[in-house]
Amino acid sequence: MRIDCGEPFVGRAGKLMNMAFQAMGIKREEVYIANIVKCRPPANRNPEEDESMACLDYLRNQVVLVKPEIIVLLGSVALKSILGKEYGITASRGKWIEKKGISYMPTWHPAALLRDETKKIDFIRDLKLVVDKGKK
């Protein structure tokens, strides 16, 4: 079994995300990227709830150290792990959620864009909202 604990978003989804960043004028070095889980589950499957929960304290500590004003939640796993199971990505994406002094923008995970190209428009719109808010 291979366990991947390397840099986040380096595969096809990461390349797509980098292209979107470039289109928005964002340099990847200007953003802090963190995964919900610190090691990718086998067969690139979504992490199970217990796997996400096991890494959550580490992620919370990263947030404390980085002190972000904006967090973009890429996909359902990130959204539910950070803000709660009551949130769904389809209903929440593209809408700002404010909690504890942080603005959250849920949007599609880049891997979802590879499966359904129609989501790319929403993804770009959501990133534009982030860029615009970051300029204020």
DSSP file with accessible surface (Angstrom, degrees, kcal/mol):
  #  RESIDUE AA STRUCTURE BP1 BP2  ACC     N-H-->O    O-->H-N    N-H-->O    O-->H-N    TCO  KAPPA ALPHA  PHI   PSI    X-CA   Y-CA   Z-CA
    1    1 A M              0   0  187      0, 0.0     2,-0.5     0, 0.0     0, 0.0   0.000 360.0 360.0 360.0 131.4    0.0    0.0    0.0
    2    2 A R        -     0   0  188      2,-0.0     2,-0.5    39,-0.0    41,-0.2  -0.824 360.0-163.8 -97.8 129.4    1.3    3.4   -1.0
    3    3 A I        -     0   0  108     -2,-0.5     2,-0.7    39,-0.1    36,-0.0  -0.966   7.7-153.2-114.5 120.9    0.7    6.3    1.3
    4    4 A D  B     +A   40   0A  57     36,-0.8    36,-3.4    -2,-0.5    -2,-0.0  -0.844  27.8 159.1 -98.7 116.2    1.2    9.8   -0.2
    5    5 A a        +     0   0   77     -2,-0.7    -1,-0.1    34,-0.3    34,-0.1  -0.067  42.1 111.7-121.8  30.0    2.1   12.5    2.3
    6    6 A G  S    S-     0   0   47      1,-0.2    -2,-0.0    34,-0.0    34,-0.0   0.082  75.6 -36.1 -89.9-157.7    3.7   14.9   -0.2
    7    7 A E        -     0   0  128      1,-0.1     3,-0.3     2,-0.0    -1,-0.2  -0.352  67.6-113.2 -64.6 137.4    2.8   18.3   -1.6
    8    8 A P  S    S+     0   0   27      0, 0.0    -1,-0.1     0, 0.0    25,-0.1  -0.396  86.8  13.1 -74.0 149.1   -0.9   18.9   -2.1
    9    9 A F  S    S+     0   0   29     -2,-0.1     9,-0.1     1,-0.1    -2,-0.0   0.932  74.7 133.0  57.6  60.5   -2.4   19.3   -5.6
   10   10 A V        +     0   0   84     -3,-0.3    -1,-0.1     4,-0.1    -3,-0.0   0.536  53.1  72.2-113.1  -9.8    0.4   18.2   -7.8
   11   11 A G  S  > S-     0   0   41      3,-0.1     4,-2.4     4,-0.0     5,-0.2   0.154 111.5 -59.1 -86.1-155.2   -1.6   15.9  -10.2
   12   12 A R  H  > S+     0   0  178      1,-0.2     4,-2.2     2,-0.2     5,-0.2   0.893 137.1  50.7 -58.0 -42.2   -4.1   16.7  -12.9
   13   13 A A  H  > S+     0   0   16      1,-0.2     4,-2.5     2,-0.2    -1,-0.2   0.902 110.1  50.7 -64.5 -38.2   -6.4   18.5  -10.5
   14   14 A G  H  > S+     0   0    1      2,-0.2     4,-2.7     1,-0.2    -2,-0.2   0.895 108.2  51.5 -66.1 -38.6   -3.5   20.6   -9.2
   15   15 A K  H  X S+     0   0  137     -4,-2.4     4,-2.1     2,-0.2    -1,-0.2   0.914 110.7  48.8 -64.7 -40.4   -2.4   21.5  -12.7
   16   16 A L  H  X S+     0   0   20     -4,-2.2     4,-2.2     2,-0.2    -2,-0.2   0.922 111.2  50.0 -64.0 -43.2   -6.0   22.7  -13.4
   17   17 A M  H  X S+     0   0    3     -4,-2.5     4,-2.8     1,-0.2    -2,-0.2   0.921 109.1  52.1 -61.9 -42.2   -6.0   24.6  -10.2
   18   18 A N  H  X S+     0   0   58     -4,-2.7     4,-2.6     1,-0.2    -1,-0.2   0.891 108.1  51.2 -62.0 -39.0   -2.7   26.3  -11.1
   19   19 A M  H  X S+     0   0  116     -4,-2.1     4,-2.3     2,-0.2    -1,-0.2   0.904 110.7  48.9 -64.6 -40.2   -4.1   27.3  -14.5
   20   20 A A  H  X S+     0   0    9     -4,-2.2     4,-1.5     2,-0.2    -2,-0.2   0.923 111.0  50.3 -64.7 -43.4   -7.2   28.9  -12.8
   21   21 A F  H  <>S+     0   0   20     -4,-2.8     5,-3.0     1,-0.2     4,-0.5   0.940 110.3  50.1 -56.9 -47.9   -4.8   30.7  -10.3
   22   22 A Q  H ><5S+     0   0  151     -4,-2.6     3,-1.4     1,-0.2    -2,-0.2   0.912 107.7  53.2 -59.7 -42.6   -2.8   32.0  -13.3
   23   23 A A  H 3<5S+     0   0   78     -4,-2.3    -1,-0.2     1,-0.3    -2,-0.2   0.818 111.4  47.2 -62.3 -29.6   -6.0   33.2  -15.0
   24   24 A M  T 3<5S-     0   0   39     -4,-1.5    -1,-0.3    -3,-0.4    -2,-0.2   0.437 119.0-110.5 -89.7  -3.3   -6.9   35.1  -11.9
   25   25 A G  T < 5S+     0   0   63     -3,-1.4     2,-0.5    -4,-0.5    -3,-0.2   0.737  72.1 141.0  79.4  22.1   -3.4   36.6  -11.5
   26   26 A I      < -     0   0   29     -5,-3.0     2,-0.4    -6,-0.2    -1,-0.3  -0.853  43.9-146.5-100.4 131.2   -2.7   34.5   -8.4
   27   27 A K    >   -     0   0  129     -2,-0.5     3,-2.5     1,-0.1     4,-0.3  -0.821  16.2-133.5 -93.2 134.4    0.7   33.0   -7.9
   28   28 A R  G >  S+     0   0   41     -2,-0.4     3,-1.5     1,-0.3    -1,-0.1   0.842 107.2  61.9 -56.5 -32.1    0.7   29.6   -6.1
   29   29 A E  G 3  S+     0   0  163      1,-0.3    -1,-0.3     3,-0.1    -3,-0.0   0.666  95.8  62.3 -67.2 -15.8    3.4   30.9   -3.9
   30   30 A E  G <  S+     0   0  124     -3,-2.5     2,-0.3     2,-0.0    -1,-0.3   0.516  99.8  61.6 -87.5  -7.7    1.1   33.6   -2.6
   31   31 A V  S <  S-     0   0   57     -3,-1.5     2,-0.6    -4,-0.3    -5,-0.0  -0.865  76.1-131.6-119.9 153.9   -1.4   31.1   -1.2
   32   32 A Y        -     0   0  131     -2,-0.3     2,-0.5     2,-0.0    -3,-0.1  -0.927  24.3-163.4-103.5 123.0   -1.2   28.6    1.6
   33   33 A I        +     0   0   39     -2,-0.6     2,-0.3    -5,-0.1    -2,-0.0  -0.934  13.7 169.3-112.6 127.7   -2.6   25.2    0.5
   34   34 A A        -     0   0   38     -2,-0.5     2,-0.3   -27,-0.1     4,-0.1  -0.982  23.8-135.6-135.5 147.0   -3.4   22.5    3.1
   35   35 A N        -     0   0   50     -2,-0.3    -2,-0.0     1,-0.1     5,-0.0  -0.692  20.0-125.5 -96.1 155.9   -5.3   19.2    2.8
   36   36 A I  S    S+     0   0   20     -2,-0.3     2,-0.3     1,-0.0    23,-0.2   0.938 103.7  37.7 -62.3 -48.3   -7.9   18.0    5.3
   37   37 A V  S    S-     0   0    9      1,-0.1    -2,-0.1    -3,-0.0    15,-0.1  -0.814  77.3-143.0-104.1 148.8   -5.8   14.8    5.7
   38   38 A K  S    S+     0   0   55     -2,-0.3     2,-0.4     1,-0.2    -1,-0.1   0.650  88.8  42.4 -88.3 -15.2   -2.1   14.9    5.8
   39   39 A a  S    S-     0   0   54    -34,-0.1   -34,-0.3   -36,-0.0    -1,-0.2  -0.999  91.3-116.8-130.7 130.9   -1.6   11.6    3.9
   40   40 A R  B     -A    4   0A  67    -36,-3.4   -36,-0.8    -2,-0.4     3,-0.1  -0.434  34.7-115.3 -67.1 130.8   -3.8   10.7    0.9
   41   41 A P    >   -     0   0    9      0, 0.0     3,-1.3     0, 0.0     4,-0.2  -0.236  46.4 -76.5 -61.7 156.6   -5.9    7.6    1.4
   42   42 A P  G >  S+     0   0   46      0, 0.0     3,-1.6     0, 0.0   -39,-0.1  -0.140 116.2  15.6 -55.2 148.6   -5.2    4.5   -0.7
   43   43 A A  G 3  S-     0   0  104      1,-0.3    -3,-0.0   -41,-0.2     0, 0.0   0.709 121.8 -83.2  59.7  21.6   -6.4    4.5   -4.3
   44   44 A N  G <  S+     0   0  114     -3,-1.3    -1,-0.3     1,-0.1     2,-0.0   0.754  83.4 157.5  57.8  27.0   -6.9    8.3   -4.1
   45   45 A R    <   -     0   0   85     -3,-1.6    -1,-0.1    -4,-0.2     3,-0.1  -0.315  51.9 -87.0 -76.3 163.5  -10.3    7.8   -2.5
   46   46 A N        -     0   0  110      1,-0.1    -1,-0.1    -6,-0.1     2,-0.1  -0.458  53.5-100.7 -65.1 145.2  -12.0   10.5   -0.4
   47   47 A P        -     0   0   15      0, 0.0     2,-0.1     0, 0.0    -1,-0.1  -0.389  34.8-120.4 -66.9 145.2  -10.9   10.3    3.3
   48   48 A E     >  -     0   0  105      1,-0.1     4,-2.3    -3,-0.1     3,-0.5  -0.428  31.0-102.0 -79.0 162.1  -13.4    8.7    5.6
   49   49 A E  H  > S+     0   0  111      1,-0.3     4,-2.8     2,-0.2     5,-0.2   0.891 121.9  51.7 -56.5 -42.2  -14.7   10.8    8.5
   50   50 A D  H  > S+     0   0  110      1,-0.2     4,-1.9     2,-0.2    -1,-0.3   0.868 109.4  51.2 -66.3 -32.0  -12.4    9.2   11.1
   51   51 A E  H  > S+     0   0   54     -3,-0.5     4,-0.9     2,-0.2    -1,-0.2   0.924 112.0  46.5 -68.3 -41.8   -9.4    9.9    8.9
   52   52 A S  H >X S+     0   0    3     -4,-2.3     3,-0.8     1,-0.2     4,-0.7   0.932 112.3  50.0 -63.9 -45.5  -10.4   13.5    8.5
   53   53 A M  H >X S+     0   0   88     -4,-2.8     3,-0.7     1,-0.2     4,-0.5   0.861 103.6  60.3 -63.8 -33.7  -11.1   13.9   12.3
   54   54 A A  H 3< S+     0   0   84     -4,-1.9    -1,-0.2     1,-0.2     4,-0.2   0.796 113.0  37.6 -64.8 -26.1   -7.6   12.4   13.1
   55   55 A C  H <X S+     0   0   28     -4,-0.9     4,-2.0    -3,-0.8    -1,-0.2   0.482  90.1  94.5-102.5  -4.4   -5.9   15.2   11.2
   56   56 A L  H <X S+     0   0    7     -4,-0.7     4,-2.9    -3,-0.7     5,-0.2   0.871  81.2  53.3 -63.9 -38.4   -8.2   18.1   12.2
   57   57 A D  H  X S+     0   0  111     -4,-0.5     4,-2.2     2,-0.2    -1,-0.2   0.909 108.8  50.9 -63.0 -39.4   -6.2   19.3   15.1
   58   58 A Y  H  > S+     0   0  141     -3,-0.2     4,-1.9    -4,-0.2    -1,-0.2   0.942 111.9  47.3 -60.9 -45.8   -3.1   19.6   12.9
   59   59 A L  H  X S+     0   0   15     -4,-2.0     4,-2.3     1,-0.2    -2,-0.2   0.910 109.5  53.1 -63.5 -42.9   -5.1   21.6   10.4
   60   60 A R  H  X S+     0   0  139     -4,-2.9     4,-2.3     1,-0.2    -1,-0.2   0.903 108.1  51.2 -59.6 -40.1   -6.5   23.8   13.1
   61   61 A N  H  X S+     0   0  101     -4,-2.2     4,-2.3     2,-0.2    -1,-0.2   0.879 107.2  53.5 -65.1 -37.3   -2.9   24.5   14.2
   62   62 A Q  H  X S+     0   0   25     -4,-1.9     4,-2.8     2,-0.2     5,-0.3   0.926 108.8  49.4 -60.6 -44.0   -1.9   25.4   10.7
   63   63 A V  H  X S+     0   0   40     -4,-2.3     4,-2.7     1,-0.2    -2,-0.2   0.918 109.5  51.6 -62.9 -42.0   -4.8   27.9   10.5
   64   64 A V  H  < S+     0   0   97     -4,-2.3    -1,-0.2     1,-0.2    -2,-0.2   0.924 114.6  43.4 -60.7 -42.4   -3.7   29.4   13.9
   65   65 A L  H  < S+     0   0  139     -4,-2.3    -2,-0.2     1,-0.2    -1,-0.2   0.905 118.7  41.7 -71.1 -40.6   -0.2   29.9   12.6
   66   66 A V  H  < S-     0   0   61     -4,-2.8    -2,-0.2    -5,-0.2    -1,-0.2   0.818  87.9-155.3 -79.3 -30.4   -1.1   31.2    9.1
   67   67 A K     <  -     0   0  166     -4,-2.7    -3,-0.1    -5,-0.3    -4,-0.1   0.937  18.5-167.0  55.3  54.4   -3.9   33.5   10.4
   68   68 A P        -     0   0   32      0, 0.0    -1,-0.1     0, 0.0     3,-0.1  -0.391  25.9-160.3 -72.9 148.1   -5.8   33.5    7.1
   69   69 A E  S    S+     0   0  155      1,-0.3    34,-2.7    33,-0.1     2,-0.4   0.687  84.7  34.6 -89.7 -28.1   -8.6   36.1    6.5
   70   70 A I  E     -b  103   0B  40     32,-0.2     2,-0.4     2,-0.0    -1,-0.3  -0.993  64.2-171.4-129.8 135.8  -10.0   33.9    3.7
   71   71 A I  E     -b  104   0B  32     32,-2.5    34,-2.4    -2,-0.4     2,-0.6  -0.996  12.4-151.5-126.2 125.4  -10.2   30.1    3.4
   72   72 A V  E     -b  105   0B  47     -2,-0.4     2,-0.8    32,-0.2    32,-0.1  -0.866  10.9-150.3 -94.6 122.8  -11.3   28.5    0.1
   73   73 A L  E     -b  106   0B   5     32,-2.0    34,-2.5    -2,-0.6     2,-1.1  -0.859   7.6-152.4 -97.3 110.3  -12.9   25.1    0.8
   74   74 A L  E  >  -b  107   0B  31     -2,-0.8     4,-0.5    32,-0.2    35,-0.2  -0.726  56.1 -27.8 -89.7  97.2  -12.3   22.9   -2.2
   75   75 A G  H  > S-     0   0    6     32,-3.1     4,-2.3    -2,-1.1     5,-0.1  -0.078  86.8 -59.4  93.1 174.4  -15.1   20.3   -2.4
   76   76 A S  H  > S+     0   0   44      1,-0.2     4,-2.9     2,-0.2     5,-0.3   0.851 125.0  56.5 -65.1 -40.0  -17.5   18.6   -0.1
   77   77 A V  H  > S+     0   0   35      1,-0.2     4,-2.3     2,-0.2     5,-0.2   0.947 112.0  42.8 -61.6 -47.1  -14.9   16.9    2.1
   78   78 A A  H  X S+     0   0   14     -4,-0.5     4,-2.3     2,-0.2     5,-0.4   0.940 115.6  49.5 -63.4 -46.4  -13.2   20.2    3.0
   79   79 A L  H  X>S+     0   0    0     -4,-2.3     4,-2.8     1,-0.2     5,-0.8   0.952 115.8  40.8 -58.4 -52.7  -16.6   21.9    3.5
   80   80 A K  H  X5S+     0   0   76     -4,-2.9     4,-0.9     1,-0.2    -1,-0.2   0.878 115.3  51.3 -67.8 -36.2  -18.1   19.3    5.8
   81   81 A S  H  <5S+     0   0   18     -4,-2.3    -1,-0.2    -5,-0.3    -2,-0.2   0.879 121.3  31.8 -68.7 -36.8  -14.9   18.7    7.8
   82   82 A I  H  <5S+     0   0   54     -4,-2.3    -2,-0.2    -5,-0.2    -3,-0.2   0.903 134.4  21.8 -89.4 -45.4  -14.3   22.4    8.5
   83   83 A L  H  <5S-     0   0   12     -4,-2.8    -3,-0.2    -5,-0.4     3,-0.1   0.636 114.9 -89.4-104.4 -16.5  -17.8   23.9    8.8
   84   84 A G    ><< -     0   0   18     -4,-0.9     3,-1.6    -5,-0.8    -1,-0.2  -0.293  32.0 -83.1 124.2 155.9  -20.0   20.8    9.5
   85   85 A K  T 3  S+     0   0  136      1,-0.3    -1,-0.1    -2,-0.1    -5,-0.1   0.674 113.2  73.8 -66.1 -18.6  -22.0   18.0    8.0
   86   86 A E  T 3  S+     0   0  144     -3,-0.1     2,-0.3    -6,-0.1    -1,-0.3   0.664  82.7  85.7 -72.8 -12.2  -25.1   20.3    7.6
   87   87 A Y    <   -     0   0   51     -3,-1.6     2,-0.4    -8,-0.1    -3,-0.1  -0.702  61.2-163.3 -91.1 140.3  -23.4   22.0    4.7
   88   88 A G     >  -     0   0   28     -2,-0.3     4,-2.2     1,-0.1     5,-0.2  -0.952  20.7-134.9-119.7 142.4  -23.5   20.7    1.1
   89   89 A I  H  > S+     0   0   20     -2,-0.4     4,-2.4     1,-0.2    -1,-0.1   0.893 102.6  54.5 -66.1 -37.3  -21.2   21.8   -1.6
   90   90 A T  H  4 S+     0   0  112      1,-0.2    -1,-0.2     2,-0.2    18,-0.1   0.936 117.0  36.1 -64.3 -42.5  -23.9   22.2   -4.2
   91   91 A A  H  4 S+     0   0   63      1,-0.2    -1,-0.2     3,-0.0    -2,-0.2   0.798 123.9  42.4 -79.5 -27.7  -26.0   24.6   -2.1
   92   92 A S  H >< S+     0   0   14     -4,-2.2     3,-1.8     2,-0.1    -2,-0.2   0.739  82.4 109.9 -94.3 -24.8  -23.0   26.4   -0.4
   93   93 A R  T 3< S+     0   0   47     -4,-2.4    14,-0.2     1,-0.3     3,-0.1  -0.186  83.5  19.7 -61.7 141.8  -20.6   26.9   -3.3
   94   94 A G  T 3  S+     0   0   20     12,-2.4     2,-0.4     1,-0.2    -1,-0.3   0.468 102.0 106.0  82.3   3.5  -20.1   30.5   -4.3
   95   95 A K  S <  S-     0   0  126     -3,-1.8    -1,-0.2    11,-0.3     2,-0.2  -0.955  70.5-122.7-120.1 131.0  -21.5   31.9   -1.1
   96   96 A W        -     0   0   74     -2,-0.4     2,-0.4     9,-0.1     9,-0.2  -0.467  22.5-166.1 -69.6 137.7  -19.5   33.5    1.7
   97   97 A I  E     -C  104   0B  24      7,-2.2     7,-3.2    -2,-0.2     2,-0.5  -0.996   6.8-156.1-125.2 120.8  -19.7   31.9    5.1
   98   98 A E  E     +C  103   0B 107     -2,-0.4     2,-0.3     5,-0.2     5,-0.2  -0.875  22.2 159.3-102.8 126.6  -18.3   34.0    8.0
   99   99 A K  E >   -C  102   0B  78      3,-2.4     3,-2.1    -2,-0.5    -2,-0.1  -0.961  64.8 -15.1-148.8 130.2  -17.2   32.3   11.1
  100  100 A K  T 3  S-     0   0  210     -2,-0.3     3,-0.1     1,-0.3    -1,-0.0   0.843 126.4 -50.5  49.4  42.9  -14.8   33.4   13.9
  101  101 A G  T 3  S+     0   0   76      1,-0.2     2,-0.4     0, 0.0    -1,-0.3   0.565 115.8 110.0  78.8   7.1  -13.3   36.2   11.9
  102  102 A I  E <   - C   0  99B  22     -3,-2.1    -3,-2.4   -32,-0.0     2,-0.6  -0.947  60.2-141.5-117.6 136.8  -12.6   34.1    8.8
  103  103 A S  E     -bC  70  98B  12    -34,-2.7   -32,-2.5    -2,-0.4     2,-0.4  -0.873  20.0-160.1 -95.3 123.3  -14.4   34.3    5.5
  104  104 A Y  E     -bC  71  97B  25     -7,-3.2    -7,-2.2    -2,-0.6   -32,-0.2  -0.881   9.6-168.2-106.5 135.2  -14.9   30.9    3.9
  105  105 A M  E     -b   72   0B   0    -34,-2.4   -32,-2.0    -2,-0.4     2,-0.3  -0.928  10.1-158.0-121.1 104.2  -15.6   30.3    0.2
  106  106 A P  E     +b   73   0B   0      0, 0.0   -12,-2.4     0, 0.0   -11,-0.3  -0.617  25.4 154.9 -76.9 139.5  -16.8   26.8   -0.6
  107  107 A T  E     -b   74   0B   0    -34,-2.5   -32,-3.1    -2,-0.3   -28,-0.1  -0.924  46.4 -63.6-151.2 177.3  -16.3   25.8   -4.3
  108  108 A W        -     0   0   23     -2,-0.3     5,-0.0   -34,-0.2    18,-0.0  -0.344  50.6-113.1 -65.3 145.6  -15.8   22.7   -6.4
  109  109 A H    >>  -     0   0   57    -35,-0.2     3,-1.5     1,-0.1     4,-1.0  -0.571  28.7-118.9 -71.3 140.6  -12.8   20.6   -5.9
  110  110 A P  H 3> S+     0   0    0      0, 0.0     4,-1.1     0, 0.0     3,-0.5   0.834 114.0  62.3 -54.9 -30.2  -10.6   20.8   -9.0
  111  111 A A  H 3> S+     0   0   27      1,-0.2     4,-1.1     2,-0.2     3,-0.3   0.855  97.3  58.1 -63.6 -31.4  -11.0   17.0   -9.5
  112  112 A A  H <> S+     0   0    7     -3,-1.5     4,-2.0     1,-0.2    -1,-0.2   0.849 100.5  57.1 -66.1 -31.0  -14.7   17.6   -9.9
  113  113 A L  H  < S+     0   0    2     -4,-1.0    -1,-0.2    -3,-0.5    -2,-0.2   0.821 102.1  55.1 -68.8 -30.6  -13.9   20.0  -12.8
  114  114 A L  H  < S+     0   0   57     -4,-1.1     3,-0.2    -3,-0.3    -1,-0.2   0.817 113.1  42.0 -70.0 -30.3  -12.1   17.1  -14.5
  115  115 A R  H  < S+     0   0  191     -4,-1.1     2,-0.3     1,-0.3    -2,-0.2   0.767 129.8  24.4 -84.9 -29.1  -15.2   15.0  -14.3
  116  116 A D    ><  -     0   0   59     -4,-2.0     3,-1.9    -5,-0.1    -1,-0.3  -0.822  62.4-169.2-142.5  97.6  -17.7   17.7  -15.3
  117  117 A E  T >  S+     0   0  139     -2,-0.3     3,-1.5     1,-0.3     4,-0.4   0.709  81.8  73.9 -63.4 -20.7  -16.3   20.6  -17.3
  118  118 A T  T >> S+     0   0  100      1,-0.3     3,-0.6     2,-0.2     4,-0.5   0.751  87.5  64.4 -66.2 -18.9  -19.5   22.7  -16.8
  119  119 A K  H <> S+     0   0   50     -3,-1.9     4,-2.4     1,-0.2    -1,-0.3   0.640  80.5  81.3 -77.6 -12.7  -18.3   23.3  -13.2
  120  120 A K  H <> S+     0   0   68     -3,-1.5     4,-2.6    -4,-0.2     5,-0.2   0.880  87.2  55.2 -61.5 -37.8  -15.3   25.2  -14.4
  121  121 A I  H <> S+     0   0  101     -3,-0.6     4,-2.4    -4,-0.4    -1,-0.2   0.945 110.0  45.3 -61.8 -47.1  -17.4   28.4  -14.9
  122  122 A D  H  X S+     0   0   40     -4,-0.5     4,-2.8     2,-0.2    -1,-0.2   0.912 111.8  53.2 -60.3 -44.2  -18.6   28.3  -11.3
  123  123 A F  H  X S+     0   0    3     -4,-2.4     4,-2.5     2,-0.2    -2,-0.2   0.937 110.6  45.8 -58.9 -46.8  -15.1   27.6  -10.0
  124  124 A I  H  X S+     0   0   62     -4,-2.6     4,-2.4     1,-0.2    -1,-0.2   0.917 112.6  50.9 -65.0 -42.3  -13.7   30.6  -11.9
  125  125 A R  H  X S+     0   0  152     -4,-2.4     4,-2.0    -5,-0.2    -1,-0.2   0.915 110.9  49.3 -59.6 -43.7  -16.5   32.8  -10.6
  126  126 A D  H  X S+     0   0    1     -4,-2.8     4,-1.8     2,-0.2    -2,-0.2   0.917 110.6  49.1 -64.4 -43.0  -15.9   31.6   -7.1
  127  127 A L  H  X S+     0   0    6     -4,-2.5     4,-2.8     1,-0.2    -1,-0.2   0.885 107.9  55.6 -63.6 -35.9  -12.1   32.3   -7.3
  128  128 A K  H  X S+     0   0   98     -4,-2.4     4,-2.9     1,-0.2    -1,-0.2   0.912 105.3  51.9 -63.0 -40.2  -12.9   35.8   -8.7
  129  129 A L  H  X S+     0   0   68     -4,-2.0     4,-2.4     2,-0.2    -1,-0.2   0.898 110.6  49.0 -60.3 -40.3  -15.0   36.5   -5.6
  130  130 A V  H  X S+     0   0   21     -4,-1.8     4,-2.5     2,-0.2    -2,-0.2   0.937 111.8  47.4 -64.8 -47.6  -12.1   35.5   -3.5
  131  131 A V  H  X S+     0   0   25     -4,-2.8     4,-1.3     1,-0.2    -2,-0.2   0.934 112.9  49.1 -59.7 -46.2   -9.7   37.7   -5.4
  132  132 A D  H  X S+     0   0   57     -4,-2.9     4,-0.6     1,-0.2     3,-0.4   0.913 113.1  46.4 -62.3 -42.9  -12.0   40.6   -5.2
  133  133 A K  H >< S+     0   0   65     -4,-2.4     3,-1.0     1,-0.2    -1,-0.2   0.889 108.7  56.5 -67.2 -36.4  -12.5   40.2   -1.4
  134  134 A G  H 3< S+     0   0   51     -4,-2.5    -1,-0.2     1,-0.3    -2,-0.2   0.767 101.6  57.2 -66.3 -24.3   -8.8   39.8   -0.9
  135  135 A K  H 3<        0   0  162     -4,-1.3    -1,-0.3    -3,-0.4    -2,-0.2   0.673 360.0 360.0 -79.3 -18.5   -8.2   43.2   -2.6
  136  136 A K    <<        0   0  208     -3,-1.0    -3,-0.0    -4,-0.6    -4,-0.0  -0.310 360.0 360.0 -76.7 360.0  -10.5   45.0   -0.1
